[in-house]
Amino acid sequence: MKNLDKELARAGKLKCTTCGLKGAALGCFAKSCRRSYHVPCAYEISGCRWDMNEFLMLCPTHASQKFPSERSKKPYVKKCSTVQICSEQKSVCDFDFWATSPTGAKNWVLCGSALSADEKYKLVKFANMCGATVTKAWKPNVTHVIAATDANGACSRTLKVLMAILNGRWILKTDWIEACMLSKSPIDEEPYEISLDNHGCSDAPKTGRLRALNNAPKLFNSLEFFFNGYFVATYKKDLENLILAAGGTILESKEQLQHSSKELCHPSTTIVVYNDDSTGEANEVLLRQVDAEKLALESGSQVIAHTWVLDSIASGALQPFFPRLAQKIHFDV
């Protein structure tokens, strides 16, 4: 490496066009372009073009420009050895195979979950090879979630993973990508399906796929949820989206909760949800639970902590409802 200290100092002042954070050392090859990127951020932009031999990149705005190797193709070919030429021809053939694969590789929509920078790089490289699409956020058309795993083969319980479970999508180890790249053809997903999360829940990805394949009722079908008390707005929205994806219904007011409970006459179908996360205040979670219990008793509903929603999805089955606490504790604690 040459001039590493100077390059670090330079990059430390540059903000990434995609994420806005500093350290964006990669600039567009077009001299007039002022855009800079982190390499993983640039790889997530489908419109960027790359010259991997010379470590060059053209942003989507200047993707039509040519790299040095493209401006002088004939001299470049003359200098290449027979092995290099065969390698290039083979890469084109590989891409053509993926693009026309009867298995539908070009219709895959891949989404990474908790991946490292190297794993993100590999995911985008694989997508470029087989003609698949990569999306940064969860979308309903995602076909495969590629998740990082720990030493026990367990993945993190992310929104992407939970949504994939509810929608019956593949949730796979990064080993599947490596196997496909090695064989240069689609590999059966099932041996690479993740079966464990880092909270100890197992087999939900397979359970979710089979539920979707068999058109079985969704996990929260016929259940109605009312969020009681304080929740961070964005996190509450994620929980609501999970509940809706699982076939549940969101009740927006206490009046709706009371009305629904009286109409249905089934306490197990209306549920009061409280926030089980502590911010450090003494007894705050207990007070939330007591308040939720009081409302549940008044409306004839069940009561759960918000983690019940996550545990039920991550295990592929409804978890037991909590025993009544409000009957044992005075409401003036």
Secondary structure, DSSP 8 states (H G I E B T S, - for coil): --SHHHHHHHHTT-B-TTT--B---EE-SSTT---EE-HHHHHT-TT-EEETTTTEEE-GGGTTS--HHHHTHHHHHHHS-HHHHHHHHHHHHHHHHHHT-TT-GGG-EEEEES--HHHHHHHHHHHHHHT-EEESS--TT--EEEE-B-TTSEE---HHHHHHHHHT-EEEETHHHHHHHHHTS---SGGGB--EETTS-BSHHHHHHHHHHTT---TTTT-EEEE-S---HHHHHHHHHHHHHTT-EEE-SHHHHHHHHHHH--GGGEEEEE-----S-TTHHHHHHHHHHHHHHHHT-EEEEHHHHHHHHHHTS--------TTTS-TT-
